[in-house]
Amino acid sequence: MTSPLEGLLVLDLAQFLSGPSAALRLGDLGARVIKVERPGSGDICRTLYLTDTDVGGDSTLFHAINRNKESLAIDLKRPDDLAALTGLIAKAVLLIQKFCPGGIERRGLVGQGEGPACV
């Protein structure tokens, strides 16, 4: 039996709970979800501890809301990284992000009426 979203690509550029949780549900329905993080420190939830337990140096919260996702480190200030991300965006059906209003457009990652749905 195939999953309802099998074969669809979702990019998760969000941090904290709401964006990653939404991407998690889409992954549960079969979408391929790629979590895009900053190089080095990654998603801030990696260090957000609700208990003193960690998994491989990351918080259990991070693992709970990012299970079954692929992870990719992208530096938005490097042109080659931006080009790689732009290529992924062209293949995605949905981009989940939590930039300030207009931030994703200012970086040239999405524009009016082009690319994936952006939430």
Accessible surface in RSA format (square Angstrom, percent):
REM  Atomic radii and reference values for relative SASA: ProtOr
REM  Chains: A
REM  Algorithm: Lee & Richards
REM  Probe-radius: 1.40
REM  Slices: 20
REM RES _ NUM      All-atoms   Total-Side   Main-Chain    Non-polar    All polar
REM                ABS   REL    ABS   REL    ABS   REL    ABS   REL    ABS   REL
RES MET A   1   240.88 124.7 150.20  99.4  90.68 215.9 127.30 108.2 113.58 150.5
RES THR A   2   100.26  71.3  88.03  89.2  12.22  29.1  58.84  79.0  41.42  62.6
RES SER A   3    44.32  37.4  35.91  47.9   8.41  19.4   5.52  11.8  38.79  54.3
RES PRO A   4   107.28  78.2  67.11  61.2  40.18 146.0  81.15  67.0  26.13 162.4
RES LEU A   5    41.22  23.0  41.22  29.5   0.00   0.0  41.22  28.9   0.00   0.0
RES GLU A   6   105.76  60.7  84.40  63.9  21.36  50.9  31.62  61.2  74.15  60.5
RES GLY A   7    75.26  92.8   0.00   N/A  75.26  92.8  40.10 110.1  35.15  78.7
RES LEU A   8    67.41  37.5  66.08  47.3   1.33   3.3  67.41  47.3   0.00   0.0
RES LEU A   9    15.92   8.9  15.18  10.9   0.73   1.8  15.24  10.7   0.67   1.8
RES VAL A  10     3.56   2.3   3.56   3.2   0.00   0.0   3.56   3.1   0.00   0.0
RES LEU A  11     0.00   0.0   0.00   0.0   0.00   0.0   0.00   0.0   0.00   0.0
RES ASP A  12     0.00   0.0   0.00   0.0   0.00   0.0   0.00   0.0   0.00   0.0
RES LEU A  13    20.39  11.4   4.68   3.4  15.71  39.5   4.72   3.3  15.68  42.2
RES ALA A  14     0.84   0.8   0.00   0.0   0.84   1.9   0.40   0.6   0.44   1.2
RES GLN A  15    47.36  26.5  46.36  33.9   1.00   2.4  15.43  32.9  31.93  24.2
RES PHE A  16    93.65  46.9  93.65  58.0   0.00   0.0  93.65  56.8   0.00   0.0
RES LEU A  17    89.02  49.6  87.95  62.9   1.07   2.7  87.99  61.8   1.03   2.8
RES SER A  18    75.25  63.6  59.44  79.3  15.82  36.4  56.94 121.3  18.31  25.7
RES GLY A  19     6.67   8.2   0.00   N/A   6.67   8.2   6.12  16.8   0.55   1.2
RES PRO A  20     0.00   0.0   0.00   0.0   0.00   0.0   0.00   0.0   0.00   0.0
RES SER A  21    34.62  29.3  34.36  45.9   0.26   0.6  24.49  52.1  10.13  14.2
RES ALA A  22    47.84  44.0  38.41  59.3   9.43  21.4  46.23  65.1   1.61   4.3
RES ALA A  23     0.00   0.0   0.00   0.0   0.00   0.0   0.00   0.0   0.00   0.0
RES LEU A  24    10.22   5.7   9.27   6.6   0.96   2.4  10.12   7.1   0.11   0.3
RES ARG A  25   135.96  57.1 135.36  69.0   0.60   1.4  56.25  76.9  79.71  48.3
RES LEU A  26    41.71  23.2  41.71  29.8   0.00   0.0  41.71  29.3   0.00   0.0
RES GLY A  27    20.67  25.5   0.00   N/A  20.67  25.5   6.75  18.5  13.91  31.2
RES ASP A  28    69.69  48.8  34.57  34.4  35.12  83.0  29.13  68.5  40.56  40.5
RES LEU A  29    83.65  46.6  82.77  59.2   0.87   2.2  83.65  58.7   0.00   0.0
RES GLY A  30    24.62  30.4   0.00   N/A  24.62  30.4  13.14  36.1  11.48  25.7
RES ALA A  31    10.09   9.3   0.15   0.2   9.94  22.6   0.15   0.2   9.94  26.3
RES ARG A  32   124.18  52.1 115.79  59.0   8.39  20.0  51.67  70.6  72.50  43.9
RES VAL A  33     2.88   1.9   0.59   0.5   2.29   5.5   0.59   0.5   2.29   6.2
RES ILE A  34     7.77   4.4   7.77   5.8   0.00   0.0   7.77   5.6   0.00   0.0
RES LYS A  35     3.16   1.5   3.16   1.9   0.00   0.0   2.74   2.5   0.42   0.4
RES VAL A  36    14.23   9.4   5.73   5.2   8.49  20.5   5.73   5.0   8.49  23.0
RES GLU A  37    13.10   7.5   5.61   4.2   7.49  17.8  11.76  22.7   1.34   1.1
RES ARG A  38   122.67  51.5 113.85  58.0   8.82  21.0  42.92  58.7  79.75  48.3
RES PRO A  39    63.95  46.6  48.98  44.6  14.98  54.4  50.06  41.3  13.90  86.4
RES GLY A  40    89.83 110.8   0.00   N/A  89.83 110.8  43.96 120.6  45.87 102.7
RES SER A  41    75.35  63.7  52.06  69.5  23.29  53.7  56.27 119.8  19.07  26.7
RES GLY A  42     6.66   8.2   0.00   N/A   6.66   8.2   5.64  15.5   1.01   2.3
RES ASP A  43     2.37   1.7   0.41   0.4   1.96   4.6   1.83   4.3   0.55   0.5
RES ILE A  44    85.76  48.8  79.88  59.5   5.89  14.2  85.44  61.5   0.32   0.9
RES CYS A  45     0.00   0.0   0.00   0.0   0.00   0.0   0.00   0.0   0.00   0.0
RES ARG A  46    53.76  22.6  53.75  27.4   0.01   0.0  14.31  19.6  39.46  23.9
RES THR A  47    95.39  67.8  78.47  79.6  16.92  40.3  63.09  84.7  32.30  48.8
RES LEU A  48    71.57  39.9  69.33  49.6   2.24   5.6  71.57  50.3   0.00   0.0
RES TYR A  49    91.54  42.7  64.87  36.9  26.67  69.4  55.41  41.6  36.13  44.5
RES LEU A  50   131.57  73.3  95.83  68.6  35.74  89.8 101.05  71.0  30.52  82.1
RES THR A  51    75.95  54.0  61.50  62.3  14.45  34.4  71.92  96.6   4.03   6.1
RES ASP A  52   145.87 102.2 107.62 107.1  38.26  90.5  48.87 115.0  97.00  96.7
RES THR A  53    72.43  51.5  66.72  67.6   5.71  13.6  47.33  63.6  25.10  37.9
RES ASP A  54    74.76  52.4  55.27  55.0  19.49  46.1   1.54   3.6  73.22  73.0
RES VAL A  55    73.40  48.3  69.08  62.5   4.32  10.4  72.23  62.8   1.17   3.2
RES GLY A  56    82.29 101.5   0.00   N/A  82.29 101.5  45.66 125.3  36.63  82.0
RES GLY A  57    50.66  62.5   0.00   N/A  50.66  62.5  29.26  80.3  21.40  47.9
RES ASP A  58    23.38  16.4  23.38  23.3   0.00   0.0   0.00   0.0  23.38  23.3
RES SER A  59     0.60   0.5   0.60   0.8   0.00   0.0   0.60   1.3   0.00   0.0
RES THR A  60    47.69  33.9  44.45  45.1   3.24   7.7  31.89  42.8  15.79  23.9
RES LEU A  61    23.27  13.0  18.94  13.6   4.33  10.9  22.92  16.1   0.36   1.0
RES PHE A  62    12.46   6.2  12.46   7.7   0.00   0.0  12.46   7.6   0.00   0.0
RES HIS A  63    69.95  38.2  64.71  45.0   5.24  13.4  47.21  48.7  22.73  26.5
RES ALA A  64    57.21  52.6  42.41  65.4  14.80  33.7  52.18  73.5   5.03  13.3
RES ILE A  65    15.04   8.6  15.04  11.2   0.00   0.0  15.04  10.8   0.00   0.0
RES ASN A  66    13.97   9.6   4.85   4.7   9.12  22.0   5.16  12.4   8.82   8.5
RES ARG A  67   103.79  43.6  94.09  48.0   9.71  23.1  53.06  72.5  50.74  30.7
RES ASN A  68   127.40  87.9  84.15  81.3  43.26 104.2  33.12  79.7  94.28  91.1
RES LYS A  69    30.05  14.7   3.62   2.2  26.43  62.9   4.53   4.1  25.53  27.2
RES GLU A  70    79.77  45.8  73.54  55.6   6.23  14.8  45.40  87.8  34.37  28.1
RES SER A  71    71.64  60.5  38.37  51.2  33.27  76.7  30.52  65.0  41.13  57.6
RES LEU A  72    62.87  35.0  60.50  43.3   2.38   6.0  62.87  44.2   0.00   0.0
RES ALA A  73    60.43  55.6  39.45  60.9  20.98  47.7  39.83  56.1  20.60  54.6
RES ILE A  74     8.95   5.1   4.67   3.5   4.28  10.3   4.67   3.4   4.28  11.6
RES ASP A  75    43.84  30.7  42.05  41.9   1.79   4.2   5.03  11.8  38.81  38.7
RES LEU A  76    44.60  24.8  33.60  24.0  10.99  27.6  33.60  23.6  10.99  29.6
RES LYS A  77   189.63  92.5 159.46  97.8  30.17  71.8 109.28  98.4  80.35  85.6
RES ARG A  78   119.12  50.0 118.77  60.5   0.35   0.8  33.12  45.3  86.00  52.1
RES PRO A  79   109.54  79.8 101.47  92.5   8.07  29.3 104.89  86.6   4.65  28.9
RES ASP A  80    82.10  57.5  69.14  68.8  12.96  30.6  46.36 109.1  35.74  35.6
RES ASP A  81    23.86  16.7  23.55  23.4   0.31   0.7   0.31   0.7  23.55  23.5
RES LEU A  82    44.82  25.0  44.68  32.0   0.15   0.4  44.82  31.5   0.00   0.0
RES ALA A  83    66.67  61.3  50.20  77.5  16.47  37.5  57.19  80.5   9.48  25.1
RES ALA A  84    55.35  50.9  38.70  59.7  16.66  37.9  51.08  71.9   4.27  11.3
RES LEU A  85     0.00   0.0   0.00   0.0   0.00   0.0   0.00   0.0   0.00   0.0
RES THR A  86    63.87  45.4  63.35  64.2   0.52   1.2  54.53  73.2   9.34  14.1
RES GLY A  87    33.51  41.3   0.00   N/A  33.51  41.3  32.67  89.7   0.84   1.9
RES LEU A  88    32.52  18.1  31.23  22.3   1.29   3.2  31.33  22.0   1.19   3.2
RES ILE A  89     6.23   3.5   6.15   4.6   0.08   0.2   6.15   4.4   0.08   0.2
RES ALA A  90    83.23  76.5  46.69  72.0  36.54  83.1  52.87  74.5  30.36  80.4
RES LYS A  91   154.40  75.3 129.25  79.3  25.14  59.9  82.05  73.9  72.35  77.1
RES ALA A  92     9.74   9.0   0.00   0.0   9.74  22.1   0.00   0.0   9.74  25.8
RES VAL A  93    69.04  45.4  55.31  50.1  13.73  33.1  59.50  51.7   9.54  25.9
RES LEU A  94    31.67  17.6  31.67  22.7   0.00   0.0  31.67  22.2   0.00   0.0
RES LEU A  95     0.00   0.0   0.00   0.0   0.00   0.0   0.00   0.0   0.00   0.0
RES ILE A  96     7.26   4.1   7.26   5.4   0.00   0.0   7.26   5.2   0.00   0.0
RES GLN A  97    36.00  20.1  26.88  19.6   9.13  21.7   0.00   0.0  36.00  27.3
RES LYS A  98   106.88  52.1  72.34  44.4  34.54  82.2  62.52  56.3  44.35  47.2
RES PHE A  99    51.34  25.7  29.56  18.3  21.79  56.7  35.05  21.2  16.30  46.6
RES CYS A 100    94.45  71.4  82.21  91.7  12.23  28.7  19.09  48.4  75.36  81.3
RES PRO A 101   131.42  95.8 107.91  98.4  23.51  85.5 119.78  98.9  11.65  72.4
RES GLY A 102    33.95  41.9   0.00   N/A  33.95  41.9  21.94  60.2  12.02  26.9
RES GLY A 103     0.39   0.5   0.00   N/A   0.39   0.5   0.31   0.8   0.08   0.2
RES ILE A 104     2.83   1.6   2.64   2.0   0.18   0.4   2.64   1.9   0.18   0.5
RES GLU A 105    91.00  52.2  77.67  58.8  13.32  31.7  44.25  85.6  46.74  38.2
RES ARG A 106   174.88  73.4 135.86  69.3  39.03  92.9  80.86 110.5  94.02  57.0
RES ARG A 107   104.45  43.9  84.53  43.1  19.92  47.4  26.38  36.0  78.07  47.3
RES GLY A 108    57.42  70.8   0.00   N/A  57.42  70.8  31.69  87.0  25.73  57.6
RES LEU A 109     8.82   4.9   1.00   0.7   7.82  19.6   1.00   0.7   7.82  21.0
RES VAL A 110    15.61  10.3   7.65   6.9   7.97  19.2  11.88  10.3   3.73  10.1
RES GLY A 111    30.13  37.2   0.00   N/A  30.13  37.2  20.86  57.2   9.27  20.8
RES GLN A 112   181.38 101.4 150.69 110.1  30.69  73.1  61.74 131.4 119.64  90.7
RES GLY A 113    87.99 108.5   0.00   N/A  87.99 108.5  43.93 120.6  44.06  98.7
RES GLU A 114   116.15  66.7 103.54  78.3  12.61  30.0  35.90  69.4  80.24  65.5
RES GLY A 115    60.05  74.0   0.00   N/A  60.05  74.0  22.14  60.8  37.91  84.9
RES PRO A 116    15.31  11.2   0.31   0.3  15.00  54.5   7.13   5.9   8.18  50.9
RES ALA A 117    61.02  56.1  44.08  68.0  16.94  38.5  55.70  78.4   5.32  14.1
RES CYS A 118    49.98  37.8  19.31  21.5  30.67  72.1  15.64  39.6  34.34  37.0
RES VAL A 119   100.48  66.1  74.94  67.8  25.54  61.5 100.48  87.3   0.00   0.0
END  Absolute sums over single chains surface
CHAIN  1 A     6936.6       5075.6       1861.1       4163.5       2773.1
END  Absolute sums over all chains
TOTAL          6936.6       5075.6       1861.1       4163.5       2773.1
